[in-house]
Amino acid sequence: MGAAKQPRKRDVSMSTTESASLRYATLEDWSSSDLVAGILEGQYAAIAAVQAASAPIAEAIDRGAEHLARGGRLIYLGAGTSGRIATQDASELPPTFNWPYERAITLMAGGKDAVFHAAEGAEDSEQLAIDGLDSINVSENDVIIGLAASGRTPYAIGGLVHARAKGALTIGIFNNRGGRLGEVADISILIETGIEVLSGSTRMKAGTAQKAALNCISTGVMIRLGFVYRGLMVEMRPTNVKLQDRAVKMVATLADAEYDVAKSALDTAEGSIKVATAMLILGLDRDAAQQRLSAAGGNLRAALQGPKD
């Protein structure tokens, strides 16, 4: 019998990512189209669970931006699927926002090799996380995001406890109610995704929910720090032909200029979208535009709102 014909079974109130559901007991007999429908249903449910956690996610954005504005780093802690999702989020901040690589760090249980090859036992060691944090001298300006679907992974828990003792802002993202990860974090983000289509396979609903939450936090923090202007990635570095064209179009849009004029300004600004935009809007040369931006802390909106020279 396929998923479309399967009657809905009400899961118990304390269902977790490890629970099994009668609804999926005959999963291997479902048609492929019903499998797609069932799996996608879980993905929709994952996003709904993230939406229910919007208040602590918003708090993480505001408090995280305050710490990072003081020169802190965004440091992710995770094991297995959670660590890989964290690694993806961290790795995309430098090209998207020109965020320094040394300020977007992932500590993965089992080390970098565990991103591609499972190192399941490493998640049981709190000391590995402590050693990793000590190796990068975690401090009070840093923001530490620990992720664990179960909420009870020793690696993530031990890391957050240690980072919090150092004065860093700690954020715990987990999917099972009662997980200790939420108890040891400054900001507890429970994203209750419940039973997986494949019992215990947290790369599915739980993983989707974790990535969506990280999208909100990291992007929201960058917006709060002024790395976005009028919905555009003005910190982006044009490192290939596609991005160079995108950068020119951004400058042209922001400065209401012709494409060729925007391209010339961007070339003069050595690829800086913000400098090129300030040059055209404020009528400044490159050095004066750069000084204007520096005085505004790199915030393009603030630089443009000041008096024209």
C-alpha positions as CSV (number, residue, x, y, z in Angstrom):
1,M,0.0,0.0,0.0
2,G,1.4,3.4,-1.0
3,A,1.8,6.5,1.1
4,A,-1.2,8.2,-0.5
5,K,-3.5,5.5,0.7
6,Q,-1.9,5.0,4.0
7,P,-4.0,6.3,6.9
8,R,-2.3,8.8,9.1
9,K,-1.1,7.5,12.4
10,R,-0.8,9.9,15.3
11,D,2.7,9.8,16.7
12,V,3.2,9.9,20.5
13,S,3.7,13.3,22.0
14,M,7.3,12.6,23.0
15,S,8.4,11.3,19.6
16,T,12.0,11.9,18.7
17,T,14.3,11.5,15.8
18,E,15.0,8.0,17.1
19,S,11.4,6.9,17.3
20,A,9.8,4.6,14.9
21,S,6.3,5.2,13.3
22,L,3.7,2.7,12.3
23,R,3.1,5.0,9.3
24,Y,6.4,4.1,7.8
25,A,6.5,0.4,8.8
26,T,5.9,-0.7,5.2
27,L,8.0,2.0,3.6
28,E,9.9,-0.4,1.3
29,D,6.6,-1.4,-0.3
30,W,5.6,2.2,-1.3
31,S,5.7,3.3,-4.9
32,S,8.5,5.7,-5.8
33,S,6.0,8.5,-6.3
34,D,4.6,7.9,-2.8
35,L,8.1,7.8,-1.4
36,V,8.7,11.3,-2.9
37,A,5.5,12.6,-1.4
38,G,6.2,11.1,2.0
39,I,9.8,12.4,2.1
40,L,8.8,15.9,0.9
41,E,6.0,16.0,3.5
42,G,8.8,15.6,6.1
43,Q,10.7,18.5,4.6
44,Y,7.7,20.8,4.9
45,A,7.3,19.7,8.5
46,A,10.9,20.6,9.1
47,I,10.4,24.2,8.0
48,A,7.3,24.5,10.1
49,A,9.3,23.3,13.1
50,V,11.9,26.0,12.4
51,Q,9.2,28.7,12.2
52,A,8.0,27.6,15.6
53,A,11.5,28.4,17.0
54,S,11.6,31.9,15.4
55,A,11.9,33.8,18.7
56,P,15.2,32.2,20.0
57,I,16.5,32.3,16.4
58,A,15.9,36.1,16.3
59,E,17.6,36.4,19.7
60,A,20.6,34.6,18.4
61,I,20.8,37.0,15.5
62,D,20.7,40.1,17.7
63,R,23.1,38.9,20.4
64,G,25.4,37.2,17.9
65,A,25.7,40.4,15.9
66,E,26.7,42.3,19.1
67,H,29.5,39.9,19.8
68,L,30.8,39.7,16.2
69,A,30.8,43.5,16.0
70,R,33.4,43.5,18.7
71,G,35.7,41.4,16.6
72,G,34.5,37.9,17.5
73,R,34.3,34.8,15.4
74,L,31.5,32.6,14.4
75,I,32.5,29.1,15.6
76,Y,30.4,26.0,14.8
77,L,30.5,22.7,16.8
78,G,29.0,19.5,15.5
79,A,29.4,15.8,14.8
80,G,28.2,13.7,11.8
81,T,25.3,15.3,9.8
82,S,25.2,18.3,12.2
83,G,28.9,19.0,11.7
84,R,28.7,18.7,7.9
85,I,25.7,21.1,7.8
86,A,27.6,23.5,10.0
87,T,30.7,23.2,7.8
88,Q,28.6,24.1,4.7
89,D,27.2,27.2,6.4
90,A,30.6,28.4,7.6
91,S,32.3,27.8,4.3
92,E,29.7,30.0,2.4
93,L,30.1,33.1,4.5
94,P,33.5,34.3,3.0
95,P,32.4,34.2,-0.6
96,T,28.9,35.6,0.1
97,F,29.8,38.3,2.5
98,N,33.6,38.6,2.2
99,W,33.6,37.5,5.9
100,P,37.2,36.5,6.9
101,Y,37.9,32.8,6.7
102,E,39.6,33.0,10.1
103,R,36.3,34.3,11.6
104,A,34.1,31.4,10.3
105,I,35.4,28.2,11.9
106,T,33.9,24.7,12.1
107,L,35.1,22.3,14.7
108,M,34.0,18.8,13.6
109,A,34.1,15.8,15.8
110,G,36.8,13.6,14.2
111,G,38.5,16.5,12.5
112,K,38.3,17.7,8.9
113,D,38.4,14.1,7.5
114,A,35.1,13.4,9.2
115,V,33.4,15.8,6.8
116,F,33.8,13.2,4.1
117,H,34.3,10.0,6.1
118,A,32.2,9.1,9.1
119,A,34.0,9.1,12.5
120,E,31.0,8.2,14.6
121,G,32.9,7.5,17.9
122,A,34.5,11.0,18.0
123,E,31.1,12.5,19.0
124,D,31.4,10.8,22.4
125,S,34.4,12.8,23.5
126,E,33.8,16.1,25.3
127,Q,37.6,16.6,25.5
128,L,38.0,16.7,21.7
129,A,35.8,19.8,21.6
130,I,37.5,21.4,24.6
131,D,40.9,20.8,22.9
132,G,39.6,22.3,19.6
133,L,38.3,25.4,21.3
134,D,41.5,25.9,23.3
135,S,43.6,25.5,20.1
136,I,41.9,28.6,18.7
137,N,41.8,30.5,22.0
138,V,38.0,30.9,22.3
139,S,37.1,34.2,24.0
140,E,34.3,36.3,25.2
141,N,33.7,38.0,21.8
142,D,33.1,34.7,20.0
143,V,29.8,33.1,19.1
144,I,29.7,29.3,19.4
145,I,26.9,27.4,17.7
146,G,26.6,23.8,18.9
147,L,24.4,21.5,16.8
148,A,23.1,18.0,17.7
149,A,19.9,16.4,16.6
150,S,19.6,14.3,19.7
151,G,20.6,17.2,22.0
152,R,22.8,14.9,23.9
153,T,26.0,14.6,21.9
154,P,28.9,14.9,24.3
155,Y,31.2,16.6,21.8
156,A,28.7,19.5,21.3
157,I,27.7,19.7,25.0
158,G,31.3,19.7,26.3
159,G,32.2,22.4,23.8
160,L,29.4,24.7,24.7
161,V,30.1,24.3,28.4
162,H,33.7,25.1,27.9
163,A,33.0,28.1,25.6
164,R,30.4,29.5,28.0
165,A,32.9,29.3,30.8
166,K,35.3,31.4,28.7
167,G,32.6,34.1,28.3
168,A,31.6,33.3,24.7
169,L,28.0,33.5,23.6
170,T,26.7,29.9,23.2
171,I,23.8,28.8,21.0
172,G,22.5,25.3,21.1
173,I,20.4,23.9,18.1
174,F,18.8,20.5,18.7
175,N,15.8,18.5,17.6
176,N,14.7,16.4,20.6
177,R,12.9,17.8,23.6
178,G,14.9,17.4,26.8
179,G,18.3,17.4,25.1
180,R,21.0,18.7,27.5
181,L,22.5,20.9,24.8
182,G,19.7,23.4,25.4
183,E,20.4,23.4,29.1
184,V,24.1,24.4,28.7
185,A,23.6,27.1,26.1
186,D,22.9,30.8,26.6
187,I,20.3,30.5,23.8
188,S,18.4,27.3,23.4
189,I,16.9,26.6,20.0
190,L,14.7,23.5,20.1
191,I,13.5,22.6,16.6
192,E,11.2,19.7,17.3
193,T,11.1,17.7,14.0
194,G,10.0,14.4,15.6
195,I,10.0,11.1,13.8
196,E,12.0,10.7,10.7
197,V,10.8,8.8,7.6
198,L,13.8,6.6,8.2
199,S,14.0,6.2,12.0
200,G,17.2,7.9,13.3
201,S,18.3,9.3,9.9
202,T,18.7,12.9,11.0
203,R,20.2,13.9,7.6
204,M,16.5,14.2,6.6
205,K,14.0,16.3,8.6
206,A,16.4,17.3,11.4
207,G,19.1,18.1,9.0
208,T,16.9,20.3,6.9
209,A,15.7,22.1,10.0
210,Q,19.2,22.7,11.2
211,K,20.3,24.2,7.9
212,A,17.3,26.4,7.7
213,A,18.0,27.7,11.2
214,L,21.6,28.4,10.4
215,N,20.6,30.2,7.2
216,C,18.5,32.5,9.4
217,I,21.2,33.1,12.0
218,S,24.2,33.6,9.8
219,T,22.4,35.6,7.1
220,G,20.6,37.7,9.8
221,V,23.8,38.4,11.6
222,M,25.5,39.6,8.4
223,I,22.5,41.9,7.7
224,R,22.7,43.3,11.2
225,L,26.4,44.0,10.7
226,G,25.7,46.0,7.6
227,F,27.0,43.5,5.0
228,V,23.8,43.7,3.0
229,Y,22.3,46.9,1.4
230,R,18.9,47.0,-0.3
231,G,18.8,43.2,-0.4
232,L,22.1,42.9,-2.3
233,M,25.3,41.1,-1.3
234,V,27.5,44.3,-1.4
235,E,30.4,42.6,0.4
236,M,30.7,39.9,-2.3
237,R,34.0,39.7,-4.0
238,P,33.8,39.2,-7.8
239,T,36.2,36.3,-8.2
240,N,35.0,34.9,-11.5
241,V,33.3,36.0,-14.7
242,K,29.7,35.4,-13.4
243,L,30.3,37.2,-10.2
244,Q,32.0,40.1,-12.0
245,D,28.9,40.6,-14.1
246,R,26.7,40.3,-11.0
247,A,28.9,42.9,-9.2
248,V,28.6,45.4,-12.1
249,K,24.8,45.0,-12.1
250,M,24.7,45.6,-8.4
251,V,26.6,48.8,-8.7
252,A,24.5,49.9,-11.7
253,T,21.3,49.2,-9.7
254,L,22.4,50.9,-6.5
255,A,23.8,54.0,-8.2
256,D,21.2,54.1,-11.0
257,A,24.1,54.1,-13.5
258,E,24.6,52.6,-17.0
259,Y,26.4,49.2,-17.1
260,D,29.6,50.6,-18.6
261,V,29.8,53.4,-16.1
262,A,29.3,50.9,-13.2
263,K,31.9,48.6,-14.7
264,S,34.5,51.4,-14.9
265,A,33.8,52.4,-11.3
266,L,34.1,48.8,-10.1
267,D,37.4,48.4,-12.0
268,T,38.7,51.6,-10.3
269,A,37.5,50.4,-7.0
270,E,39.5,47.2,-7.5
271,G,36.3,45.0,-7.3
272,S,34.8,46.6,-4.2
273,I,31.0,47.0,-4.8
274,K,30.7,49.3,-1.8
275,V,33.5,51.6,-2.9
276,A,32.3,51.8,-6.5
277,T,28.7,52.6,-5.3
278,A,29.9,55.3,-3.0
279,M,32.1,56.8,-5.7
280,L,29.1,57.1,-8.1
281,I,26.4,58.2,-5.6
282,L,28.6,60.6,-3.7
283,G,30.8,61.8,-6.6
284,L,34.0,60.8,-4.8
285,D,37.3,59.4,-6.0
286,R,38.3,55.9,-4.9
287,D,40.4,57.1,-1.9
288,A,37.7,59.5,-0.6
289,A,35.0,56.8,-1.0
290,Q,37.1,54.3,0.9
291,Q,37.7,56.9,3.7
292,R,34.0,57.6,3.9
293,L,33.3,53.9,4.2
294,S,36.0,53.4,6.8
295,A,34.6,56.2,8.9
296,A,31.2,54.5,8.8
297,G,32.6,51.2,9.9
298,G,32.3,49.7,6.4
299,N,28.5,50.1,6.5
300,L,27.4,51.3,3.0
301,R,24.1,52.6,4.2
302,A,25.7,54.7,6.9
303,A,28.3,56.1,4.5
304,L,25.7,57.1,2.0
305,Q,23.4,58.8,4.6
306,G,26.1,61.2,5.7
307,P,26.6,64.6,4.1
308,K,27.9,64.7,0.6
309,D,31.4,66.1,0.2
